[in-house]
Amino acid sequence: MPKTKIHFLAPLLMLVFLGISYGILISLPSVSQFSLMGFIIFSMLLMFYSKSPKTIVLVFGIFLLFEPLISLNLENINSTVALGVKRLPEALIVLFFVVTTIQLIIKQKPFVTSNIYFPFLVFVLLGVASSIRENVPPLVASSGLLLMIQGFLLFMIMSNLDYKEPDIKRWFYTFLCVGIVIFLLGLVDLSFTSQFRNLLNIGHTEYRFGILSVQSVFLHPGTFGWIMAMLTLYCLAFSTTLRHRKYLFLSSSFFAGVLLSARLKPVIGILGAILVVSTLISWRYSKKLAIGFVVFGLILSISVVLFTNKIVGFMMERTESFIVSPDLQENARLALYETSFKIARDYFPLGVGLGRFGGWISTLYYSPMYHKYNLNSIYGLGSGPTTFTMDTHWPHILGEVGIFGLILYVLMIFYLARITLSCFRRMDSPFLKAFSLGLLMVLMENCLEAFANPAFQNSMGCYFTFGAIGMLTAISKKQKSIID
């Protein structure tokens, strides 16, 4: 069978096979369902991934977008299957990494070289040493480590696949089309909120300063805001680089989606990313590009002026909630920041161990650190169903692996940013230059959002940043000056 047909049939056969498998699963006891489901899915994906890895990786990205909604609706049908779907992304990342490594060994191909590998290895060793020193249970430590490094594993996986420019075009335009659908569904959510959310079984509804926080098909408006911010930056990069008006229109539309989410973080992330990247790109190198950024900044400024009253009220609400407080400990996010510095001091230099502070694992297996530092008494940081322990990322790294672990993590991010910037400056293809520029801004936006958001703790965020950088690295791997 020709390779192109395999690319076309792989997703279709996957869906058919999953449907048949699910019919078998629902007739079995819970434990058998979970075990058999895992065996079927992993066997099937192993077969398809070995034949058409780039297609499976693309389908995996689409799955990541809708996994929370799928899991939520499966809860009402079979909670065991829903749990398996929730855990599937991290498990698949490990599977893809193992299969990719084995294939490279069998074919006697070397790993793509990059400066990220040495600090990554040292980072993992620091995390393991910290966990052993603090007697963290192996299950907790290994789960925490996987969530912490999944982005870098995705980078290694996708950088060692045989990506070419048509593959990245297919990847980009697929998610651009999916993003347009998500934006349009956001408008439906805005216009028919009750009916739309009842249809999708989404009970979560938020209002900010009397304005509905649109969330489209996602379970939280923050996710919708981040997706719209990512697409805003990509389309802005394509508009300024390729000078196509359609991308300017799309960028403006997606930015409207950001505003509809009523989230301040993606707005600040967009502005910060534009500022940082425009600083990195010299005026002398590309005056037209710099002018494009200035024009977009003016458009944003005019929008701020036109909606001053709403924005000021919104800012006052957020300021009251996050800054003006009679007691610093009353705010969960600031309490996590303050405590992370205390932990870095008290447990110098390795931190409290993996899965012990600031991440999902520290909540799932409720960490004794929250009791030790009296965080359990703060709303959202207790062991109840409402949790704000994942409201930050950098304190999570600092608390669990210490100051040296944080330095290594930032160093790895720096290397990824340098790869992306080098690709933008040295790629000959206009499409790849635009893609590199958009990806660099998305990475910067994620770094800024990580101050108040678990930006690098979920598979979706890691896939669209680290994984995408891996694709660029795969294309540029023959140009050693770009990836080193």
C-alpha positions as CSV (number, residue, x, y, z in Angstrom):
1,M,0.0,0.0,0.0
2,P,1.4,3.4,-0.9
3,K,2.5,5.6,2.0
4,T,0.0,8.3,1.2
5,K,-2.8,5.8,1.6
6,I,-1.5,4.8,5.0
7,H,-1.5,8.5,6.0
8,F,-5.2,8.7,4.9
9,L,-6.4,5.5,6.4
10,A,-4.6,5.6,9.8
11,P,-7.0,8.0,11.6
12,L,-10.1,6.4,10.0
13,L,-9.1,2.9,11.0
14,M,-8.2,4.1,14.5
15,L,-11.7,5.5,15.0
16,V,-13.3,2.3,13.7
17,F,-11.2,0.1,15.8
18,L,-11.8,2.3,18.9
19,G,-15.6,2.1,18.3
20,I,-15.5,-1.7,18.1
21,S,-13.3,-1.9,21.1
22,Y,-15.5,0.3,23.2
23,G,-18.5,-2.0,22.4
24,I,-16.5,-4.9,23.9
25,L,-15.3,-2.9,26.9
26,I,-18.6,-1.8,28.2
27,S,-19.7,-5.4,28.7
28,L,-16.7,-6.2,31.0
29,P,-16.1,-5.5,34.7
30,S,-14.3,-2.2,35.6
31,V,-10.8,-3.6,36.2
32,S,-11.0,-5.8,33.0
33,Q,-12.2,-2.8,31.0
34,F,-9.3,-0.6,32.1
35,S,-6.7,-3.3,31.4
36,L,-8.1,-4.4,28.1
37,M,-8.7,-0.8,26.9
38,G,-5.1,0.0,27.7
39,F,-3.8,-3.1,25.9
40,I,-6.0,-2.5,22.8
41,I,-5.2,1.2,22.5
42,F,-1.4,0.8,23.0
43,S,-1.2,-2.2,20.6
44,M,-3.2,-0.3,17.9
45,L,-1.2,2.9,18.3
46,L,2.1,1.0,18.3
47,M,1.2,-0.5,15.0
48,F,0.1,2.7,13.4
49,Y,2.9,4.8,14.9
50,S,5.6,2.5,13.6
51,K,4.2,2.9,10.0
52,S,3.0,6.5,10.0
53,P,4.4,8.4,13.1
54,K,3.8,11.9,11.8
55,T,0.1,11.2,11.1
56,I,-0.4,9.7,14.6
57,V,1.4,12.6,16.2
58,L,-1.0,15.0,14.3
59,V,-4.1,13.0,15.4
60,F,-2.6,13.0,19.0
61,G,-2.6,16.8,18.9
62,I,-6.2,17.0,17.9
63,F,-7.1,14.5,20.7
64,L,-5.3,16.7,23.2
65,L,-7.6,19.6,22.4
66,F,-10.8,17.6,23.1
67,E,-9.6,15.1,25.7
68,P,-11.0,17.1,28.7
69,L,-14.4,17.3,27.1
70,I,-14.3,13.6,26.1
71,S,-13.3,12.6,29.6
72,L,-16.0,14.7,31.2
73,N,-18.7,13.1,29.1
74,L,-17.3,9.6,29.6
75,E,-17.7,10.1,33.4
76,N,-21.4,9.7,33.1
77,I,-21.0,6.5,31.1
78,N,-18.0,4.7,32.6
79,S,-15.8,6.3,35.2
80,T,-13.0,3.8,34.6
81,V,-12.8,4.4,30.9
82,A,-12.9,8.2,31.6
83,L,-9.9,7.8,34.0
84,G,-8.0,5.9,31.3
85,V,-8.7,8.6,28.8
86,K,-7.4,11.3,31.2
87,R,-4.2,9.4,31.8
88,L,-3.7,8.5,28.1
89,P,-1.7,11.6,26.9
90,E,1.2,11.1,29.3
91,A,1.2,7.4,28.6
92,L,1.3,7.9,24.9
93,I,4.2,10.3,25.1
94,V,6.2,7.7,26.9
95,L,5.1,5.1,24.3
96,F,6.1,7.4,21.4
97,F,9.4,8.1,23.0
98,V,10.2,4.4,23.5
99,V,9.1,3.4,20.0
100,T,11.0,6.3,18.4
101,T,14.2,5.4,20.3
102,I,13.9,1.7,19.4
103,Q,13.4,2.6,15.7
104,L,16.5,4.8,15.7
105,I,18.5,2.0,17.3
106,I,17.3,-0.6,14.8
107,K,17.9,1.7,11.8
108,Q,21.3,2.7,13.3
109,K,20.4,6.4,13.1
110,P,21.8,8.9,15.7
111,F,19.7,11.1,17.8
112,V,19.4,14.7,16.7
113,T,22.1,16.5,18.6
114,S,21.1,19.5,20.6
115,N,22.5,21.5,23.6
116,I,19.3,20.6,25.5
117,Y,20.3,17.0,26.2
118,F,23.0,17.5,28.8
119,P,21.0,19.9,31.1
120,F,18.0,17.6,30.6
121,L,19.9,14.6,31.9
122,V,21.3,16.6,34.9
123,F,17.8,17.9,35.6
124,V,16.4,14.4,35.8
125,L,19.2,13.3,38.0
126,L,18.6,16.2,40.4
127,G,14.9,15.4,40.6
128,V,15.7,11.7,41.3
129,A,18.3,12.6,43.9
130,S,15.9,15.1,45.6
131,S,13.2,12.5,45.7
132,I,15.5,9.8,47.2
133,R,16.8,12.3,49.8
134,E,13.2,13.2,50.9
135,N,11.9,9.6,50.8
136,V,9.3,10.4,48.2
137,P,7.3,7.3,47.2
138,P,8.4,5.9,43.8
139,L,4.9,6.2,42.3
140,V,4.6,9.9,43.4
141,A,8.2,10.7,42.2
142,S,7.9,9.0,38.8
143,S,4.5,10.6,38.1
144,G,5.8,14.0,39.1
145,L,8.9,13.6,36.9
146,L,6.8,12.5,33.9
147,L,4.6,15.6,34.1
148,M,7.6,17.8,34.5
149,I,9.6,16.5,31.5
150,Q,6.8,15.5,29.1
151,G,7.4,18.7,27.0
152,F,11.1,17.8,26.5
153,L,10.2,14.2,25.7
154,L,7.9,15.6,23.0
155,F,10.7,17.7,21.7
156,M,13.0,14.7,21.4
157,I,10.3,12.6,19.8
158,M,9.3,15.1,17.1
159,S,12.9,16.3,16.4
160,N,13.8,12.7,15.5
161,L,11.0,12.1,13.0
162,D,11.5,12.8,9.4
163,Y,9.6,16.1,9.1
164,K,9.7,18.1,5.9
165,E,8.1,21.4,5.0
166,P,4.9,19.9,3.6
167,D,4.5,18.0,6.9
168,I,4.7,21.2,8.9
169,K,2.3,22.9,6.5
170,R,-0.2,20.1,7.0
171,W,0.2,20.4,10.8
172,F,-0.2,24.1,10.8
173,Y,-3.2,24.4,8.5
174,T,-4.9,21.5,10.3
175,F,-4.8,23.2,13.6
176,L,-5.6,26.6,12.0
177,C,-8.8,25.1,10.7
178,V,-9.5,23.4,14.0
179,G,-8.9,26.8,15.7
180,I,-11.4,28.5,13.4
181,V,-14.0,26.0,14.3
182,I,-13.2,26.4,18.0
183,F,-13.5,30.2,17.6
184,L,-16.9,29.9,15.8
185,L,-18.1,27.5,18.5
186,G,-17.0,30.2,21.0
187,L,-19.4,32.6,19.3
188,V,-22.1,30.0,19.6
189,D,-21.2,29.7,23.3
190,L,-21.6,33.4,23.7
191,S,-24.9,33.6,21.9
192,F,-26.6,30.4,23.2
193,T,-24.7,29.8,26.5
194,S,-27.2,27.6,28.3
195,Q,-28.2,25.5,25.4
196,F,-24.6,25.0,24.1
197,R,-23.1,24.1,27.5
198,N,-26.0,21.7,28.3
199,L,-25.5,20.0,25.0
200,L,-21.8,19.5,25.8
201,N,-22.5,18.7,29.5
202,I,-20.3,21.6,30.6
203,G,-21.6,23.0,33.9
204,H,-18.8,25.5,34.5
205,T,-19.8,29.2,33.9
206,E,-17.8,32.3,34.9
207,Y,-18.5,36.0,34.7
208,R,-15.9,38.7,34.9
209,F,-17.1,42.2,35.7
210,G,-20.5,41.3,34.4
211,I,-19.1,39.8,31.2
212,L,-19.5,36.1,30.3
213,S,-16.2,34.2,30.1
214,V,-16.5,32.4,26.8
215,Q,-14.9,28.9,26.8
216,S,-16.2,27.2,23.6
217,V,-15.6,23.4,23.8
218,F,-13.2,23.6,26.7
219,L,-14.0,23.2,30.4
220,H,-12.4,26.4,31.4
221,P,-12.2,29.9,29.7
222,G,-8.5,30.0,30.4
223,T,-7.9,27.1,27.9
224,F,-9.9,28.9,25.3
225,G,-8.0,32.1,25.9
226,W,-4.7,30.4,25.6
227,I,-5.6,28.6,22.3
228,M,-6.9,31.9,20.9
229,A,-3.7,33.7,22.0
230,M,-1.5,31.0,20.3
231,L,-3.4,31.4,17.0
232,T,-3.3,35.2,17.3
233,L,0.5,35.1,17.5
234,Y,0.9,32.6,14.7
235,C,-1.4,34.5,12.3
236,L,0.3,37.8,13.3
237,A,3.7,36.2,12.3
238,F,2.3,35.0,9.0
239,S,0.7,38.4,8.3
240,T,3.9,40.4,8.9
241,T,6.2,37.9,7.2
242,L,4.1,36.8,4.2
243,R,2.1,40.1,4.0
244,H,-1.2,38.3,3.4
245,R,-4.3,40.2,4.6
246,K,-6.2,37.0,5.4
247,Y,-3.8,36.3,8.3
248,L,-4.2,39.8,9.7
249,F,-8.0,39.2,9.7
250,L,-7.5,35.9,11.3
251,S,-5.2,37.3,13.9
252,S,-7.7,40.1,14.8
253,S,-10.5,37.5,15.0
254,F,-8.5,35.2,17.3
255,F,-7.5,38.2,19.5
256,A,-11.3,38.9,19.8
257,G,-11.6,35.4,21.0
258,V,-8.9,36.1,23.7
259,L,-11.0,39.1,24.8
260,L,-14.1,37.0,24.9
261,S,-12.5,34.6,27.3
262,A,-12.2,37.6,29.7
263,R,-8.8,36.4,30.8
264,L,-6.0,38.9,31.5
265,K,-3.1,36.5,31.3
266,P,-3.2,35.7,27.6
267,V,-3.6,39.4,26.8
268,I,-0.5,40.2,28.8
269,G,1.2,37.2,27.3
270,I,0.6,38.4,23.8
271,L,1.8,41.9,24.5
272,G,4.9,40.5,26.3
273,A,5.7,38.0,23.6
274,I,5.5,40.7,20.9
275,L,7.7,43.0,22.9
276,V,10.3,40.3,23.6
277,V,10.5,38.9,20.1
278,S,10.5,42.4,18.5
279,T,13.5,43.2,20.7
280,L,15.3,40.0,19.6
281,I,14.7,40.8,16.0
282,S,16.8,43.8,15.2
283,W,15.3,46.8,13.3
284,R,18.1,46.6,10.8
285,Y,17.4,42.9,10.1
286,S,13.7,43.4,9.1
287,K,12.2,46.9,9.2
288,K,8.9,45.8,7.6
289,L,8.5,43.1,10.3
290,A,9.2,45.7,13.0
291,I,6.7,48.0,11.5
292,G,4.1,45.2,11.5
293,F,4.6,44.7,15.2
294,V,4.2,48.5,15.8
295,V,1.0,48.6,13.8
296,F,-0.4,45.6,15.8
297,G,0.6,47.3,19.0
298,L,-1.2,50.5,17.9
299,I,-4.4,48.4,17.2
300,L,-4.2,46.9,20.7
301,S,-3.7,50.4,22.2
302,I,-6.7,51.8,20.3
303,S,-8.8,48.8,21.6
304,V,-7.7,49.6,25.1
305,V,-8.7,53.3,24.7
306,L,-12.1,52.3,23.3
307,F,-12.9,49.9,26.1
308,T,-11.2,51.8,28.9
309,N,-14.2,51.6,31.3
310,K,-14.5,47.9,31.1
311,I,-10.8,47.3,31.2
312,V,-10.2,49.5,34.2
313,G,-13.0,47.8,36.1
314,F,-11.7,44.4,35.2
315,M,-8.2,45.4,36.3
316,M,-9.5,46.7,39.6
317,E,-11.3,43.4,40.2
318,R,-8.2,41.4,39.4
319,T,-5.9,43.7,41.5
320,E,-8.2,43.3,44.5
321,S,-8.1,39.6,44.1
322,F,-4.4,39.0,43.5
323,I,-2.5,41.9,45.0
324,V,-4.4,44.1,47.5
325,S,-4.9,41.7,50.4
326,P,-4.5,42.3,54.2
327,D,-2.7,39.0,54.5
328,L,-0.4,37.6,51.8
329,Q,-1.4,34.1,52.8
330,E,-5.0,34.7,51.9
331,N,-4.1,34.4,48.2
332,A,-3.2,30.9,47.0
333,R,-1.0,31.9,44.1
334,L,1.1,34.4,46.1
335,A,1.3,31.9,49.0
336,L,2.7,29.4,46.6
337,Y,5.3,31.9,45.4
338,E,6.3,32.8,49.0
339,T,6.5,29.2,50.1
340,S,8.6,28.1,47.1
341,F,11.3,30.6,48.2
342,K,11.1,29.2,51.8
343,I,11.4,25.7,50.5
344,A,14.3,26.6,48.3
345,R,16.0,28.0,51.4
346,D,15.0,25.2,53.8
347,Y,15.8,22.3,51.4
348,F,18.7,23.8,49.6
349,P,19.9,22.8,47.0
350,L,17.7,20.0,45.8
351,G,14.1,21.0,46.9
352,V,11.5,18.7,48.5
353,G,11.4,16.1,45.7
354,L,9.2,15.3,42.7
355,G,5.4,15.4,43.2
356,R,5.6,17.3,46.5
357,F,4.8,20.9,45.7
358,G,2.8,23.0,43.3
359,G,1.7,20.4,40.7
360,W,-1.2,18.1,40.1
361,I,0.6,15.1,41.6
362,S,1.1,17.0,44.9
363,T,-2.7,17.4,45.0
364,L,-3.5,13.9,43.9
365,Y,-1.2,12.4,46.6
366,Y,-1.7,15.3,49.0
367,S,1.7,16.5,49.9
368,P,2.8,16.8,53.6
369,M,4.5,20.1,52.6
370,Y,1.2,21.9,52.5
371,H,0.7,21.0,56.2
372,K,4.2,21.8,57.1
373,Y,4.0,25.3,55.7
374,N,0.3,25.8,56.8
375,L,-0.9,26.0,53.2
376,N,-3.7,23.5,53.8
377,S,-5.6,26.3,55.7
378,I,-5.7,28.5,52.6
379,Y,-8.7,28.3,50.3
380,G,-7.9,26.3,47.2
381,L,-4.7,24.7,48.7
382,G,-6.4,22.2,51.0
383,S,-7.2,18.6,50.2
384,G,-10.7,19.4,49.0
385,P,-12.1,19.3,45.5
386,T,-11.2,22.9,44.8
387,T,-7.5,23.3,44.2
388,F,-5.3,26.2,43.1
389,T,-2.1,24.2,43.6
390,M,-1.5,24.3,39.8
391,D,-2.0,28.0,39.5
392,T,1.7,28.6,38.9
393,H,4.6,26.8,37.2
394,W,7.9,28.4,38.2
395,P,7.3,28.0,42.0
396,H,6.5,24.3,41.2
397,I,9.9,23.8,39.7
398,L,11.7,25.8,42.4
399,G,10.0,23.9,45.2
400,E,10.5,20.4,43.9
401,V,14.0,20.5,42.4
402,G,15.5,23.6,44.0
403,I,17.4,26.5,42.7
404,F,19.8,24.5,40.5
405,G,16.9,22.6,39.0
406,L,15.1,25.8,38.1
407,I,18.3,27.2,36.5
408,L,18.6,24.1,34.4
409,Y,14.9,24.2,33.4
410,V,15.3,27.9,32.3
411,L,18.5,27.0,30.4
412,M,16.6,24.3,28.5
413,I,13.9,26.8,27.6
414,F,16.6,29.2,26.5
415,Y,18.1,26.6,24.2
416,L,14.7,25.9,22.6
417,A,14.1,29.6,22.1
418,R,17.5,29.9,20.5
419,I,16.8,27.1,18.1
420,T,13.5,28.7,17.1
421,L,15.1,32.1,16.6
422,S,18.0,30.6,14.6
423,C,15.4,28.9,12.3
424,F,13.6,32.2,11.7
425,R,16.9,34.0,10.8
426,R,18.4,31.2,8.6
427,M,15.5,29.3,7.0
428,D,15.1,30.1,3.3
429,S,11.4,29.2,3.1
430,P,9.0,32.1,3.8
431,F,6.6,29.7,5.3
432,L,9.1,28.2,7.7
433,K,10.3,31.7,8.6
434,A,6.8,32.8,9.5
435,F,6.2,29.5,11.4
436,S,9.4,30.0,13.3
437,L,8.5,33.5,14.3
438,G,5.0,32.6,15.4
439,L,6.3,29.6,17.4
440,L,8.9,31.8,19.1
441,M,6.2,34.2,20.2
442,V,4.0,31.3,21.4
443,L,6.9,30.0,23.5
444,M,7.5,33.5,25.0
445,E,3.8,33.8,25.7
446,N,3.8,30.5,27.5
447,C,6.8,31.5,29.6
448,L,4.9,34.6,30.7
449,E,1.7,32.8,31.4
450,A,3.7,30.3,33.5
451,F,4.0,32.9,36.2
452,A,0.3,32.5,36.9
453,N,-0.7,29.3,35.0
454,P,0.4,25.7,34.7
455,A,1.5,26.4,31.1
456,F,4.1,23.6,30.9
457,Q,2.4,21.1,33.2
458,N,-0.2,19.9,30.7
459,S,0.3,17.9,27.6
460,M,-1.6,20.3,25.3
461,G,0.7,23.3,26.1
462,C,3.8,21.1,25.8
463,Y,2.7,19.7,22.4
464,F,2.1,23.1,20.8
465,T,5.4,24.5,22.1
466,F,8.1,21.9,22.7
467,G,6.7,19.5,20.2
468,A,6.4,22.1,17.5
469,I,10.0,23.2,18.1
470,G,10.9,19.6,17.7
471,M,9.4,19.6,14.2
472,L,11.5,22.7,13.2
473,T,14.6,21.0,14.6
474,A,13.9,17.9,12.5
475,I,13.9,20.0,9.4
476,S,17.0,21.9,10.3
477,K,19.0,18.9,11.7
478,K,21.2,18.9,8.6
479,Q,22.1,22.5,9.3
480,K,24.3,22.1,12.4
481,S,24.7,25.8,12.9
482,I,20.9,26.1,13.5
483,I,20.4,23.4,16.1
484,D,23.6,23.7,18.1
